[in-house]
Amino acid sequence: MFAAMGWILSRRWKKDNELSEDEHKKKGALVQAATDAAIANIDQALSAKEEEIMQV
């Protein structure tokens, strides 16, 4: 959720010329990294839960 908000703010700042193209790309990379990390955490939790369910 916070990653999406960061991306929206980054686009708005770029649109308002408060952020250069390079900075926009850097912020986009940070947002993507945060999104990837969150997805990895969710996948790990899902795998653990699936394993727990299969043991029962």
C-alpha atoms as an extended CHARMM CRD file, in Angstrom:
* protein
*
        56  EXT
         1         1  MET       CA              0.0000000000        0.0000000000        0.0000000000  PROA      1               0.0000000000
         2         2  PHE       CA              2.7430000000        2.4540000000        0.9200000000  PROA      2               0.0000000000
         3         3  ALA       CA              4.6440000000        1.5670000000       -2.2470000000  PROA      3               0.0000000000
         4         4  ALA       CA              1.6240000000        2.5020000000       -4.3500000000  PROA      4               0.0000000000
         5         5  MET       CA              1.2990000000        5.7930000000       -2.5080000000  PROA      5               0.0000000000
         6         6  GLY       CA              4.9920000000        6.4980000000       -3.1080000000  PROA      6               0.0000000000
         7         7  TRP       CA              4.5960000000        5.8230000000       -6.8050000000  PROA      7               0.0000000000
         8         8  ILE       CA              1.5770000000        8.1310000000       -7.0390000000  PROA      8               0.0000000000
         9         9  LEU       CA              3.4240000000       10.9300000000       -5.2420000000  PROA      9               0.0000000000
        10        10  SER       CA              6.4560000000       10.4380000000       -7.4710000000  PROA      10              0.0000000000
        11        11  ARG       CA              4.3070000000       10.7710000000      -10.6010000000  PROA      11              0.0000000000
        12        12  ARG       CA              2.5890000000       13.8590000000       -9.2110000000  PROA      12              0.0000000000
        13        13  TRP       CA              5.9250000000       15.5080000000       -8.3530000000  PROA      13              0.0000000000
        14        14  LYS       CA              7.2480000000       14.7240000000      -11.8200000000  PROA      14              0.0000000000
        15        15  LYS       CA              4.1110000000       16.1700000000      -13.4030000000  PROA      15              0.0000000000
        16        16  ASP       CA              4.4670000000       19.3400000000      -11.3230000000  PROA      16              0.0000000000
        17        17  ASN       CA              8.1640000000       19.5750000000      -12.3380000000  PROA      17              0.0000000000
        18        18  GLU       CA              9.2220000000       19.0970000000       -8.7250000000  PROA      18              0.0000000000
        19        19  LEU       CA             11.0920000000       15.9150000000       -9.6310000000  PROA      19              0.0000000000
        20        20  SER       CA             13.5200000000       15.3020000000      -12.4860000000  PROA      20              0.0000000000
        21        21  GLU       CA             13.1770000000       12.3210000000      -14.8140000000  PROA      21              0.0000000000
        22        22  ASP       CA             16.2130000000       10.6710000000      -13.1910000000  PROA      22              0.0000000000
        23        23  GLU       CA             14.8010000000       11.1360000000       -9.7000000000  PROA      23              0.0000000000
        24        24  HSD       CA             11.4610000000        9.7930000000      -10.8970000000  PROA      24              0.0000000000
        25        25  LYS       CA             13.1880000000        6.6510000000      -12.1970000000  PROA      25              0.0000000000
        26        26  LYS       CA             15.1260000000        6.2380000000       -8.9320000000  PROA      26              0.0000000000
        27        27  LYS       CA             11.9380000000        6.5690000000       -6.8960000000  PROA      27              0.0000000000
        28        28  GLY       CA             10.2490000000        4.0930000000       -9.2300000000  PROA      28              0.0000000000
        29        29  ALA       CA             13.0590000000        1.6050000000       -8.6260000000  PROA      29              0.0000000000
        30        30  LEU       CA             12.6690000000        2.0360000000       -4.8590000000  PROA      30              0.0000000000
        31        31  VAL       CA              8.9350000000        1.5050000000       -5.1070000000  PROA      31              0.0000000000
        32        32  GLN       CA              9.4740000000       -1.6260000000       -7.2140000000  PROA      32              0.0000000000
        33        33  ALA       CA             12.0080000000       -2.9850000000       -4.7150000000  PROA      33              0.0000000000
        34        34  ALA       CA              9.5920000000       -2.4110000000       -1.8340000000  PROA      34              0.0000000000
        35        35  THR       CA              6.7990000000       -4.0890000000       -3.7880000000  PROA      35              0.0000000000
        36        36  ASP       CA              8.9990000000       -7.0820000000       -4.6220000000  PROA      36              0.0000000000
        37        37  ALA       CA             10.0240000000       -7.4320000000       -0.9590000000  PROA      37              0.0000000000
        38        38  ALA       CA              6.4030000000       -7.3090000000        0.1880000000  PROA      38              0.0000000000
        39        39  ILE       CA              5.4010000000       -9.9470000000       -2.3590000000  PROA      39              0.0000000000
        40        40  ALA       CA              8.2890000000      -12.1650000000       -1.2530000000  PROA      40              0.0000000000
        41        41  ASN       CA              7.1230000000      -11.8800000000        2.3730000000  PROA      41              0.0000000000
        42        42  ILE       CA              3.5700000000      -12.7650000000        1.3790000000  PROA      42              0.0000000000
        43        43  ASP       CA              4.7650000000      -15.7380000000       -0.6700000000  PROA      43              0.0000000000
        44        44  GLN       CA              6.8460000000      -16.9850000000        2.2620000000  PROA      44              0.0000000000
        45        45  ALA       CA              3.9160000000      -16.6660000000        4.6710000000  PROA      45              0.0000000000
        46        46  LEU       CA              1.6380000000      -18.4420000000        2.1970000000  PROA      46              0.0000000000
        47        47  SER       CA              4.0930000000      -21.3140000000        1.7820000000  PROA      47              0.0000000000
        48        48  ALA       CA              4.4150000000      -21.7180000000        5.5380000000  PROA      48              0.0000000000
        49        49  LYS       CA              0.6320000000      -21.7040000000        5.9580000000  PROA      49              0.0000000000
        50        50  GLU       CA              0.1750000000      -24.2500000000        3.1420000000  PROA      50              0.0000000000
        51        51  GLU       CA              2.7460000000      -26.5190000000        4.8020000000  PROA      51              0.0000000000
        52        52  GLU       CA              0.9810000000      -26.1490000000        8.1530000000  PROA      52              0.0000000000
        53        53  ILE       CA             -2.3780000000      -27.0160000000        6.6050000000  PROA      53              0.0000000000
        54        54  MET       CA             -0.9750000000      -30.0660000000        4.8220000000  PROA      54              0.0000000000
        55        55  GLN       CA              0.3420000000      -31.4600000000        8.1310000000  PROA      55              0.0000000000
        56        56  VAL       CA             -3.1170000000      -31.4810000000        9.6530000000  PROA      56              0.0000000000
